[in-house]
Amino acid sequence: MIDILKSAMFIIASLIPFAFLGMYLDYNYQSLIMYIIWLIFYPMLGYFIASNWRTEYIYITLGSSFFISLILFILYDQEWSHFFKPFGTYGLFILLTGLSLLLLRIGVWIYDKRSKHL
């Protein structure tokens, strides 16, 4: 039962399009709250993945969030390029995706450090 719950949490966390939600809230409401949640949540998710599965699963998380965000960008089809300077919409999206990988790897690194000391 616990394994099913862990797997369900992993799937739900993987399907959250943090890049799109952060940029959407930033553009429409000038709110940075989703970026802050993302900065806290992704290292925790990396730690959770490393403690329960192989670390290669972080790429599943990153890929699914990336593609869902990309589809939402295409479907939403609103011109945000003037707002997200100097990168533009897709440049910032790629930057956020790269930072997401870094945040996930930080969570894995923290897990590795803690597990070596135990």
GROMACS elastic network, one bead per residue, 0.5 to 0.9 nm:
[ bonds ]
;  ai    aj funct       b0    kb
    1     4     6  0.52031   500
    1     5     6  0.63461   500
    1     6     6  0.87253   500
    2     5     6  0.50500   500
    2     6     6  0.61406   500
    2     7     6  0.85470   500
    3     6     6  0.50575   500
    3     7     6  0.60620   500
    3     8     6  0.85042   500
    4     7     6  0.50634   500
    4     8     6  0.60552   500
    4     9     6  0.85670   500
    5     8     6  0.50675   500
    5     9     6  0.61518   500
    5    10     6  0.85820   500
    6     9     6  0.51371   500
    6    10     6  0.61937   500
    6    11     6  0.87043   500
    6    52     6  0.81733   500
    7    10     6  0.50231   500
    7    11     6  0.61991   500
    7    12     6  0.86386   500
    8    11     6  0.51245   500
    8    12     6  0.61395   500
    8    13     6  0.84834   500
    9    12     6  0.52005   500
    9    13     6  0.60024   500
    9    14     6  0.84396   500
   10    13     6  0.51624   500
   10    14     6  0.60161   500
   10    15     6  0.87025   500
   10    45     6  0.81871   500
   10    48     6  0.85748   500
   10    49     6  0.77664   500
   10    61     6  0.80567   500
   11    14     6  0.50711   500
   11    15     6  0.63484   500
   11    61     6  0.80447   500
   12    15     6  0.52935   500
   12    16     6  0.68121   500
   13    16     6  0.56543   500
   13    45     6  0.78205   500
   13    61     6  0.75792   500
   13    65     6  0.87355   500
   14    17     6  0.80499   500
   14    58     6  0.89114   500
   14    60     6  0.74090   500
   14    62     6  0.71632   500
   14    63     6  0.84278   500
   14    64     6  0.61340   500
   14    65     6  0.59014   500
   15    18     6  0.89299   500
   15    61     6  0.74827   500
   15    64     6  0.60876   500
   15    65     6  0.54826   500
   15    68     6  0.71935   500
   16    19     6  0.88708   500
   16    21     6  0.85001   500
   16    64     6  0.84345   500
   16    65     6  0.59251   500
   16    68     6  0.79078   500
   16    69     6  0.84500   500
   17    20     6  0.55902   500
   17    21     6  0.62007   500
   17    22     6  0.85548   500
   17    64     6  0.81853   500
   17    66     6  0.68828   500
   17    67     6  0.82869   500
   17    68     6  0.58713   500
   17    70     6  0.87303   500
   17    72     6  0.85545   500
   18    21     6  0.51281   500
   18    22     6  0.58411   500
   18    23     6  0.84313   500
   18    34     6  0.71826   500
   18    35     6  0.77747   500
   18    37     6  0.88513   500
   18    38     6  0.65224   500
   18    65     6  0.69910   500
   18    66     6  0.85492   500
   18    69     6  0.74145   500
   18    96     6  0.89121   500
   19    22     6  0.52691   500
   19    23     6  0.61893   500
   19    24     6  0.84686   500
   19    34     6  0.86408   500
   19    35     6  0.81311   500
   19    38     6  0.85398   500
   19    65     6  0.79042   500
   19    66     6  0.76193   500
   19    69     6  0.62765   500
   19    70     6  0.89155   500
   19    92     6  0.88063   500
   19    93     6  0.63138   500
   19    96     6  0.62993   500
   19    97     6  0.72233   500
   19   100     6  0.88635   500
   20    23     6  0.52327   500
   20    24     6  0.58779   500
   20    25     6  0.85258   500
   20    66     6  0.88588   500
   20    68     6  0.84313   500
   20    69     6  0.50300   500
   20    70     6  0.77218   500
   20    72     6  0.70636   500
   20    73     6  0.69554   500
   20    93     6  0.78071   500
   21    24     6  0.50074   500
   21    25     6  0.60784   500
   21    26     6  0.83548   500
   21    34     6  0.66966   500
   21    35     6  0.86108   500
   21    69     6  0.80590   500
   22    25     6  0.53899   500
   22    26     6  0.60337   500
   22    27     6  0.85820   500
   22    31     6  0.82290   500
   22    32     6  0.69303   500
   22    33     6  0.75551   500
   22    35     6  0.54564   500
   22    36     6  0.89096   500
   22    38     6  0.82296   500
   23    27     6  0.59640   500
   23    28     6  0.84511   500
   23    32     6  0.85576   500
   23    34     6  0.83554   500
   23    35     6  0.83804   500
   23    84     6  0.86432   500
   23    89     6  0.84129   500
   23    92     6  0.87767   500
   23    93     6  0.83435   500
   24    27     6  0.52595   500
   24    28     6  0.60132   500
   24    29     6  0.80169   500
   24    30     6  0.89831   500
   25    28     6  0.53224   500
   25    29     6  0.53082   500
   25    30     6  0.63622   500
   25    31     6  0.55290   500
   25    32     6  0.70903   500
   25    33     6  0.80034   500
   25    34     6  0.72721   500
   26    29     6  0.56902   500
   26    32     6  0.57802   500
   26    33     6  0.84200   500
   26    34     6  0.83357   500
   26    35     6  0.87732   500
   27    30     6  0.56870   500
   27    31     6  0.78634   500
   27    80     6  0.74029   500
   27    83     6  0.70317   500
   27    84     6  0.83346   500
   28    31     6  0.79940   500
   29    32     6  0.87612   500
   31    34     6  0.75919   500
   31    35     6  0.87303   500
   32    35     6  0.54011   500
   32    36     6  0.65117   500
   32    37     6  0.88873   500
   33    36     6  0.50887   500
   33    37     6  0.61999   500
   33    38     6  0.85352   500
   34    38     6  0.59690   500
   34    39     6  0.85233   500
   35    39     6  0.61482   500
   35    40     6  0.87376   500
   36    39     6  0.50674   500
   36    40     6  0.64129   500
   36    41     6  0.85201   500
   37    40     6  0.52377   500
   37    41     6  0.57959   500
   37    42     6  0.83830   500
   38    41     6  0.50390   500
   38    42     6  0.57819   500
   38    43     6  0.86786   500
   38   100     6  0.82634   500
   38   103     6  0.89933   500
   39    42     6  0.60389   500
   39    43     6  0.72368   500
   39   100     6  0.83524   500
   39   103     6  0.72418   500
   40    43     6  0.62884   500
   40    44     6  0.67819   500
   40   103     6  0.87841   500
   41    44     6  0.51774   500
   41    45     6  0.60581   500
   41    46     6  0.86795   500
   41   103     6  0.88502   500
   42    46     6  0.61208   500
   42    47     6  0.85628   500
   42   100     6  0.68444   500
   42   101     6  0.86340   500
   42   103     6  0.56485   500
   42   104     6  0.54536   500
   42   106     6  0.87692   500
   42   107     6  0.74164   500
   43    47     6  0.61889   500
   43    48     6  0.85623   500
   43   100     6  0.87557   500
   43   102     6  0.86083   500
   43   103     6  0.50401   500
   43   105     6  0.72890   500
   43   106     6  0.58238   500
   43   108     6  0.75946   500
   43   110     6  0.85845   500
   44    47     6  0.50510   500
   44    48     6  0.61212   500
   44    49     6  0.86094   500
   44   103     6  0.87586   500
   44   104     6  0.77546   500
   44   106     6  0.89359   500
   44   107     6  0.58190   500
   44   108     6  0.88060   500
   45    49     6  0.60783   500
   45    50     6  0.85276   500
   45    58     6  0.84762   500
   45   103     6  0.89664   500
   45   104     6  0.66886   500
   45   107     6  0.69154   500
   45   108     6  0.87494   500
   46    49     6  0.51368   500
   46    50     6  0.61308   500
   46    51     6  0.85616   500
   46    55     6  0.80087   500
   46    58     6  0.66196   500
   46   103     6  0.74356   500
   46   105     6  0.62962   500
   46   106     6  0.71295   500
   46   108     6  0.51652   500
   46   109     6  0.85510   500
   46   110     6  0.88919   500
   46   111     6  0.84106   500
   47    50     6  0.51509   500
   47    51     6  0.60964   500
   47    52     6  0.86812   500
   47   104     6  0.75667   500
   47   105     6  0.84481   500
   47   106     6  0.80338   500
   47   109     6  0.78531   500
   47   110     6  0.68532   500
   47   111     6  0.55104   500
   47   112     6  0.87668   500
   48    51     6  0.52065   500
   48    52     6  0.62776   500
   48    53     6  0.83123   500
   48   107     6  0.78688   500
   48   108     6  0.81765   500
   48   111     6  0.83959   500
   49    52     6  0.53480   500
   49    53     6  0.54999   500
   49    54     6  0.70730   500
   49    55     6  0.64360   500
   49    56     6  0.88374   500
   49    57     6  0.68330   500
   49    58     6  0.68790   500
   49   104     6  0.89270   500
   49   107     6  0.85995   500
   49   108     6  0.76069   500
   50    53     6  0.56035   500
   50    54     6  0.59827   500
   50    55     6  0.51655   500
   50    56     6  0.87265   500
   50    57     6  0.83470   500
   50    58     6  0.84255   500
   50   107     6  0.78362   500
   50   108     6  0.54723   500
   50   109     6  0.87667   500
   50   111     6  0.65839   500
   50   112     6  0.80352   500
   51    54     6  0.81035   500
   51    55     6  0.86357   500
   51   108     6  0.82303   500
   51   111     6  0.68342   500
   51   112     6  0.88503   500
   51   115     6  0.89733   500
   52    55     6  0.89196   500
   53    56     6  0.82650   500
   53    57     6  0.70997   500
   54    57     6  0.60807   500
   54    58     6  0.84967   500
   55    58     6  0.59302   500
   55    59     6  0.82905   500
   55   105     6  0.86603   500
   55   108     6  0.71135   500
   56    59     6  0.58401   500
   56    60     6  0.75538   500
   57    60     6  0.51423   500
   57    61     6  0.65964   500
   57    62     6  0.87528   500
   58    61     6  0.50405   500
   58    62     6  0.61219   500
   58    63     6  0.84707   500
   58   101     6  0.78244   500
   58   104     6  0.66780   500
   58   105     6  0.80174   500
   58   108     6  0.89959   500
   59    63     6  0.57949   500
   59    64     6  0.83525   500
   59   101     6  0.79152   500
   60    63     6  0.51288   500
   60    64     6  0.60035   500
   60    65     6  0.84330   500
   61    64     6  0.54677   500
   61    65     6  0.61721   500
   61    66     6  0.84491   500
   62    65     6  0.53410   500
   62    66     6  0.59669   500
   62    67     6  0.86584   500
   62    97     6  0.74119   500
   62   100     6  0.71018   500
   62   101     6  0.67342   500
   62   104     6  0.85248   500
   63    67     6  0.61343   500
   63    68     6  0.85443   500
   64    67     6  0.52804   500
   64    68     6  0.61098   500
   64    69     6  0.84665   500
   65    68     6  0.52697   500
   65    69     6  0.60526   500
   65    70     6  0.85063   500
   65    97     6  0.87552   500
   66    69     6  0.52165   500
   66    70     6  0.60829   500
   66    71     6  0.86750   500
   66    93     6  0.86657   500
   66    94     6  0.88638   500
   66    97     6  0.67902   500
   67    71     6  0.60927   500
   67    72     6  0.85052   500
   68    71     6  0.51804   500
   68    72     6  0.62029   500
   68    73     6  0.86250   500
   69    72     6  0.50756   500
   69    73     6  0.61376   500
   69    74     6  0.86855   500
   69    93     6  0.85798   500
   70    73     6  0.50307   500
   70    74     6  0.62924   500
   70    75     6  0.86330   500
   70    90     6  0.88857   500
   70    93     6  0.84537   500
   71    74     6  0.51057   500
   71    75     6  0.60685   500
   71    76     6  0.83617   500
   72    76     6  0.56598   500
   72    77     6  0.82036   500
   73    76     6  0.52308   500
   73    77     6  0.60722   500
   73    78     6  0.79055   500
   73    89     6  0.88988   500
   73    90     6  0.88337   500
   74    77     6  0.52799   500
   74    78     6  0.85402   500
   75    78     6  0.86530   500
   77    80     6  0.89067   500
   78    81     6  0.89742   500
   79    82     6  0.75140   500
   79    83     6  0.86318   500
   79    89     6  0.83329   500
   80    83     6  0.53792   500
   80    84     6  0.66088   500
   80    88     6  0.73370   500
   80    89     6  0.59479   500
   81    84     6  0.55913   500
   81    85     6  0.69806   500
   81    86     6  0.88942   500
   81    87     6  0.80701   500
   81    89     6  0.50645   500
   81    90     6  0.82093   500
   82    85     6  0.62856   500
   82    86     6  0.87138   500
   82    88     6  0.68518   500
   82    89     6  0.83714   500
   83    86     6  0.88434   500
   83    88     6  0.73785   500
   83    89     6  0.80581   500
   84    87     6  0.62055   500
   84    89     6  0.58902   500
   84    91     6  0.87089   500
   84    92     6  0.71009   500
   85    88     6  0.52868   500
   85    89     6  0.81748   500
   85    92     6  0.85443   500
   86    91     6  0.85132   500
   86    92     6  0.86140   500
   87    90     6  0.74163   500
   87    92     6  0.54367   500
   87    93     6  0.88170   500
   87    95     6  0.86570   500
   88    91     6  0.52885   500
   88    92     6  0.60743   500
   88    93     6  0.84684   500
   89    92     6  0.54390   500
   89    93     6  0.61717   500
   89    94     6  0.88161   500
   90    94     6  0.61367   500
   90    95     6  0.84904   500
   91    94     6  0.52199   500
   91    95     6  0.62069   500
   91    96     6  0.86427   500
   92    96     6  0.60229   500
   92    97     6  0.84873   500
   93    96     6  0.51370   500
   93    97     6  0.62046   500
   93    98     6  0.87131   500
   94    97     6  0.50320   500
   94    98     6  0.62650   500
   94    99     6  0.86392   500
   95    98     6  0.51587   500
   95    99     6  0.62162   500
   95   100     6  0.85507   500
   96   100     6  0.59967   500
   96   101     6  0.87197   500
   97   101     6  0.64754   500
   97   102     6  0.87732   500
   98   101     6  0.52489   500
   98   102     6  0.64628   500
   98   103     6  0.87959   500
   99   103     6  0.61154   500
   99   104     6  0.85731   500
  100   103     6  0.50527   500
  100   104     6  0.61478   500
  100   105     6  0.85352   500
  101   104     6  0.51318   500
  101   105     6  0.61268   500
  101   106     6  0.85927   500
  102   105     6  0.50936   500
  102   106     6  0.61736   500
  102   107     6  0.88054   500
  103   106     6  0.50234   500
  103   107     6  0.64934   500
  103   108     6  0.88403   500
  104   107     6  0.52026   500
  104   108     6  0.64671   500
  104   109     6  0.87185   500
  105   109     6  0.60287   500
  105   110     6  0.85722   500
  106   110     6  0.61667   500
  106   111     6  0.86182   500
  107   110     6  0.51550   500
  107   111     6  0.63164   500
  107   112     6  0.87088   500
  108   111     6  0.50756   500
  108   112     6  0.61933   500
  108   113     6  0.86724   500
  109   112     6  0.50280   500
  109   113     6  0.61772   500
  109   114     6  0.86174   500
  110   113     6  0.51235   500
  110   114     6  0.61658   500
  110   115     6  0.85487   500
  111   114     6  0.51563   500
  111   115     6  0.59853   500
  111   116     6  0.85599   500
  112   115     6  0.52038   500
  112   116     6  0.62019   500
  112   117     6  0.88272   500
  113   116     6  0.54168   500
  113   117     6  0.66448   500
  114   117     6  0.53633   500
  114   118     6  0.65637   500
  115   118     6  0.52890   500
